[in-house]
Amino acid sequence: MPPIVEAFAQAAKNAMAAGFDGVEVHGANGYLIDQFLRDSANQRSDSYGGTLEQRARFLFEVLTAVCAAIGSDRVGLRLSPLNSYNDMKDSDPLAWTAYLAEQLNRFDLAYLHIMRADFFGLQKADVMPLARAHYKGVLIGNMGYTPTEAEAATTEGKLDAVAFGNGFLANPDFPARVKAGAAMNVPDQSTFYTPGAKGYTDYPTL
Ligand SMILES: Cc1cc2nc3c(=O)[nH]c(=O)nc-3n(C[C@H](O)[C@H](O)[C@H](O)COP(=O)(O)O)c2cc1C
């Protein structure tokens, strides 16, 4: 096993030893795995580059190792077929999504978590229905869902769950506010990705 793949498995074991319930393998947003997956970044001419199958090889090796280390029911995966963050782009995000969603069935993961949009609005496509059609396990959606849309999507069976990002950051009591139908604090984008506690721990509760 390549040392880098072994490092993923060891990190997962460390997380479990530290008391976590599971790990989410980060295959999104231009980080290492995503750099293999998307063809704007992957310029390799060896067996880890070229076709979609070969670009996915690194992800599948990581998932195999992490699942063997801690059990597949403790492993989720996050993907971002459209996000151009970190200069990522794929020439065919729909084929990419369909292929990966189909292939991921064999890993029997706890869930697949997909970001449905692009932070910068540059790449657009309707990836979630495709993911739903090909992936047989638990599917989580993210990016731009309101609680109302999330409820509709889960009730209609389009998704099994929705992950909230900005809303949760700005509302430490987010679930209580959703239940109460209360107004939400508006996230302050100027404090995103900045150091210090401001914008992370100082939003008021109801
Ligand atoms: C301050 C901040 C930091 C974030 N850091 C990460 C990160 O490290 N990795 C990641 O994949 N997404 C990160 N995100 C993106 C969120 O996971 C999520 O995708 C985003 O907030 C969109 O979800 P939403 O539409 O529910 O707000 C971050 C978001 C914010 C606001």
The ligand as a MOL file (V3000), in Angstrom:
LIG
                    3D

  0  0  0     0  0            999 V3000
M  V30 BEGIN CTAB
M  V30 COUNTS 31 33 0 0 0
M  V30 BEGIN ATOM
M  V30 1 C -15.9120 29.4920 7.6230 0
M  V30 2 C -16.1330 28.3280 6.7290 0
M  V30 3 C -15.1660 27.3200 6.6290 0
M  V30 4 C -15.3480 26.2110 5.8130 0
M  V30 5 N -14.3720 25.2630 5.7470 0
M  V30 6 C -14.5370 24.1880 4.9370 0
M  V30 7 C -13.5270 23.1830 4.8530 0
M  V30 8 O -12.4930 23.2440 5.5030 0
M  V30 9 N -13.7480 22.1330 4.0260 0
M  V30 10 C -14.8930 22.0290 3.2950 0
M  V30 11 O -15.0490 21.0540 2.5560 0
M  V30 12 N -15.8670 22.9580 3.3550 0
M  V30 13 C -15.7150 24.0310 4.1440 0
M  V30 14 N -16.6840 24.9890 4.2060 0
M  V30 15 C -17.8890 24.8510 3.3580 0
M  V30 16 C -19.0340 24.2070 4.1230 0
M  V30 17 O -18.6980 22.8790 4.4820 0
M  V30 18 C -20.3070 24.1540 3.2760 0
M  V30 19 O -20.0980 23.3990 2.1250 0
M  V30 20 C -20.7700 25.5500 2.8800 0
M  V30 21 O -20.9220 26.3580 4.0270 0
M  V30 22 C -22.0720 25.5000 2.0670 0
M  V30 23 O -23.1310 24.9950 2.8360 0
M  V30 24 P -24.4460 25.8910 3.0710 0
M  V30 25 O -24.9890 26.2170 1.7130 0
M  V30 26 O -25.3610 25.0920 3.9130 0
M  V30 27 O -23.9800 27.1310 3.7330 0
M  V30 28 C -16.5340 26.1010 5.0420 0
M  V30 29 C -17.5240 27.0920 5.1560 0
M  V30 30 C -17.3330 28.1920 5.9770 0
M  V30 31 C -18.4180 29.2400 6.0570 0
M  V30 END ATOM
M  V30 BEGIN BOND
M  V30 1 1 1 2
M  V30 2 1 2 3
M  V30 3 2 2 30
M  V30 4 2 3 4
M  V30 5 1 4 5
M  V30 6 1 4 28
M  V30 7 2 5 6
M  V30 8 1 6 7
M  V30 9 1 6 13
M  V30 10 2 7 8
M  V30 11 1 7 9
M  V30 12 1 9 10
M  V30 13 2 10 11
M  V30 14 1 10 12
M  V30 15 2 12 13
M  V30 16 1 13 14
M  V30 17 1 14 15
M  V30 18 1 14 28
M  V30 19 1 15 16
M  V30 20 1 16 17
M  V30 21 1 16 18
M  V30 22 1 18 19
M  V30 23 1 18 20
M  V30 24 1 20 21
M  V30 25 1 20 22
M  V30 26 1 22 23
M  V30 27 1 23 24
M  V30 28 2 24 25
M  V30 29 1 24 26
M  V30 30 1 24 27
M  V30 31 2 28 29
M  V30 32 1 29 30
M  V30 33 1 30 31
M  V30 END BOND
M  V30 END CTAB
M  END
